[in-house]
């Protein structure tokens, strides 16, 4: 079988994306798609090194695994990072076992699996169809797991020297973005956002009769009944922590949309996007973040 390097890399980038997405679903790890894509692209490209002399060794494979997990699921806790790495290895072992079982059972002539690298000698149309169906299946499972996940996070929103603290959850169905900046939109209930807003701004959120947004921006979005406008503002910073107090997000590159009601049967005040998890603005030292969280 003739192995083409570009096909090998493309296949393994896609496979690694599915494996990382599966790891995130299995471990309930909130991870941005861009980070997963970057990690899969990196590991897929480096997987071609397995074919080179001197790279077919356990040390290189361990280093590649650590690098992939570090890019996809950044975690400042050594225990958390170790858990994510073990989950990623588990998913890889299951995948490798399935591929080896397929080889033993059917001995497909167009498939080769060597040194942990998969190669499929398929027509481009067949591969694109297979890749598309696999992607939709995994994304569907991820969307459902995100929809029904009960994991809650502590959310701190800062604006103009004021701060509000509330409970939120990640909803993979929330893909709203600011049309001007492209920043993801986090939804915040009015009760939680009140300390950051003026009385006039709060009235605008509550009453559609008030035409002056009082400094709030209006972001268009679609609903079942048609299009509407969401009042929003840009915070100075938003921090997201998990149940153990680990900072999962620390950024000002986000937009906050304000709605009148609370979410999840009144148990949460914030709906997060998976895209913001792992975001940390440059120029802010880790010690500074820890001090802000401990206030």
Protein Blocks (a to p, Z undefined) as FASTA:
>chain_A
ZZdfklmmmmmmmmmmmmmmmmmmmnopacdfklmmmmmmmmmmmmmmmmpghiacfklm
mmmmmmmmmmmmgcfbfklmmmmmmmmmmmmmmmmmmmmmmmmmnopakbcceehiacdd
ddfklmmmmmmmmmmmmmmmmmmmmmmpcbdcdddddeehiacdddddddfklmcdcfkl
opacddddfklmmmmpcfklmmmmmpmkbmbgghpacdddddfkbccdddddddfbdcdd
dfkopafbdcfbbcddddfbdcehhlacbdcdfklgopacehiafklmmmmmmZZ
